[in-house]
Structure formats: structure tokens, C-alpha cells
């Protein structure tokens, strides 16, 4: 599974028949840096799937039953979220409406998602969801040491030249421009951290940054 962004939006794109219901939607996501996914999520946890079932989630405006996939999970570590353990995660049943497929084979995941008013966690394809062993060591450490320090910064994605920032509190994300992937060096090894003067800059390293630091530091 590849990681995706945290800002999901649905576009009218395709028309197909699923379980007798007409669905005229497709899932489309705008890429986000892992730090953005962390900051914009209600819940960030490490866990693995231990069960799966399809459940009813009420009715839509036409009276049709809404289906959801319920993943029973074993929470290994909570990085951001409520004090109680999350033991189930809900998602749409098909990818066309942003439903997520997780493997029930002992694989551990980093999962970000939203907390609903009823206390349940919900995920979409636009959340940052990735097998734990595919994360870089810097990404793993940043979940507890660095990403939260940069939640007051803005990461601006650069896809073509020219690209620029509009304020000192922004970091320019150039992975797609330079490496043709959103999972490049800045996503794997950097965090955008606020300095003492309220400006923001990229920081590289596994330890928390010093009070004042250069734009790029060695691990």
C-alpha cells in the first residue's frame, strides 16, 4: 500500500453498478507531506488488523442502507488521539468512494484518521496509511519528536517552476519536482519546524532540533 494524502475530495468521474446501487463518484486525493497528515489528523496510531466485517451504518437520504467495513485492530502505540485505545476502524466498502483495504496478516500499519462524535475512528484513501516497516527511521522518530513541533508551519507543494513561498512560516516541498514522487527525500527525512523567530525551515535528523538551527542538518 502506498501512502496518500489527508485531504480527500470526491469528484463526479465514473458511473458503475455496485450491489444494485448507482454510484457516480470516484476518490481523488491531493498529496500531503507526512507532517501535514499528522497535524491534520485526529488520530495517529500504530496497529494491526485482527478482524474484518461489513456492517450497517444507518441509511442515506433515500432510505438505502449504508455499508461500512469495520476493521478490528490491535493498537500498538498511540501517537496522537484519545487516551483510550482504538480497537476498531471504519471505512467505505469500495475504493471508488475512498474505502481503504488493510491486510489481516499480522502486518503493522501507521494509520491516520478522523475521530467521529460517537468516538469511532474513520479512514479514507486520502489519509496517511502505510505499512510500518516501509517508514523511514526519521519518519518513525518524527511521530513522537518532531512533526507536532511543525504543526504551526505550512508545507507548500511545488510541482512546477517557478514555485515560491508566500510567508516565512512556510516550507517549500519539492519532492515531486525533483524526484517525481511525493515519497522523496523531504517526505522521508525532513520535517518543517518553527524557529524561535516564528519562521519555518526544513530540519533533517532523528533528534529534536536545537532552538536555532540551519535549514538542513545532518542526521
N, C-alpha and C positions, 0 to 999 in steps of 0.2 A: 504494500500500500504506500502510495506517495502522499506527502503532506500537502494540505491545501490551506486556503486562507480562512479567515474568520468572518468575512463579510459576504454572506450568501445572498444572492438575489435570484429570483425566478423569472425567466423570460418565456414569452409565448414562442415556442420554437417547433414543436413536433406534435402530432396528433396520433395517438395509438390507443388500442383497446387493451385494458387490463382488468381482468376479473369482471367483465361486463360493464365497466365504468369508462367513460370517455375522459381521457386526461390530455390536456393541451398545454403541457408545461415541460420544461427541461431545466435541470440545475446548472447554474453557471456561477463561478466564484471569481472574485478579484484577489490575486495573490497578496499575501501579507508576510512580513518578516516574523519569525517565531516569537520575537519580543512583543510585537503587536498582538499576536494571537494570545499570548499570556496576559497582557494588560487588558484586552477587551473581553476576556472570558470570565464567567462567574466561577467556574470550577476548572482546576488543572490538577490531574492526578495520574498516577502510575498504577496500572491494574491489568488483570487478565480476565478473559471471558470464561465463565464456568457453566453457563447455560444460555439457552436461546428459545424464545417462543413468540408467536404472534398473538397480540392482544387487542381487544376493542378499546378505543379511546374516545367514546362518545359518538355523536352524529354531526354531520355537516348541516348546512342551511337547508339542504334538500331532503334531509332525513336519512341519508345514506350513512352506514356505519364507517367510522374512520378507523383504519387499522394502523397499528404501530408494531415495530419489532422491539421486544424487551430483551436486552442482554443482561443476564445476571453476571455480576463481576465480583472478583475478589480484589479489593483495594489494597495496594501495597504501600503507597505513600500519597498523602495529600499535600500538594504544593500551594494550592490556593482554593479556598472554598469554606464550606461549613465545618463545624467542629465534629459533627457526626460522620461516620463512614458512609460512603455511597455504595450501595450493594446492587443497584440496577441502573441501567442507562437505556433511554428510549430513542428511537429514530424512525424515520419513514420507511415503509417496506420496500421501496424501489429507489434506485439511484436517480431516476428521472426527476424526482421531487426531493433530491438531496439526501436520500437514505444512505446510511453507511453500512458496509459489510465488514464485520470483525470475525476473525478466526477463533474457533473454540478448540485450540490445540496446545494450550499452555503458553502461547506467545504473549509476552508482556507488551503493553502499549503505553505511550504517553497520550492522554486524551484530554482535550479541552472541550468545554461545552457551556451551556446555559442552565441556570437554575430557575425552574418554574415556581410559581407562587405556591404550588402544592408540595414543594420540597423535592420534586423529581428532577433528574438531570437529563437533558436532551441534547443530541448531537446531530450535525449535518455534515455533508461532504465539504462544507466551507470552513469547518473547524480544523484546527491543527491536530491531526491524529496520525501517529507514526509508531511503528514498532520500536520498542525501547532500545534494542541493540543496533538500530540504524542511526541513533542520535550520536552526534559528536560528543566528546568528553566536555567540551566547553558548553554545549547546549545543556547537558545534564547538570553541570555545576551552576549554570546561569538561572536555572529554575528556582534555586534557593538563595543565590548570592547576588545576582546582577539584574535580571530582567525587571524586577519590581522597582529598582532604582531609576529606571529609564521610562517609567510609565508617564512621566510629565513631558517627555520628548515626543516629537513627531518624526516618523520614518517616511521619507518621500521616495517612492519608487521611480527610478529613471529607466525608461525603455528606449529612448532615442535622444540623440544630440540635437540641439542643446537642452540640457536639463539643469535646474538650479533649485536652491532652497529659497524660501521667502522670509525666513526668520532665523536668528541664531539658535533657536530651540529645535532645529530640525537636523536630521542626518540624511544624507543622500545615499540611497540603496541602489547600487549599480550592478548587482549580480547578473541581471538579465541582459544588460547592455554589454557587459564584458565577457560573461561566461555562457550566455544564452540559457540560463537556468535560474530559477528562483531559489534553488538549493545550493547556492555557490558559497564562496568564502565568507562573505559578510553574514549570511544566514547561519553558517555552521560555526563560525569562530568569533563573531563580534556582537557586541551589544551597544546600543546608543544610550549613553549615560549623561546625566545632567551634571555640569561642572558647578563649582562654587559661585560663579558669576551668572548662573542660570542659563548659560549656553549649553548646547549638547554636542557631543562628539563621539565617534566610534571608539570603542575600547576593546582590545584583544587581550585575553589572558584568563586563567582559571581562578585567580584570586580576586577579591573585591578591589575595585580601583582605589588609588590614593585620592586624597582630597582634590589635588590638582594633578592632571595627567596629560600626556601628549595624546594627539588624535589616534595614534596607533602605537600599541606597546606589544612587546614580545610576550609569549605565554610564560 
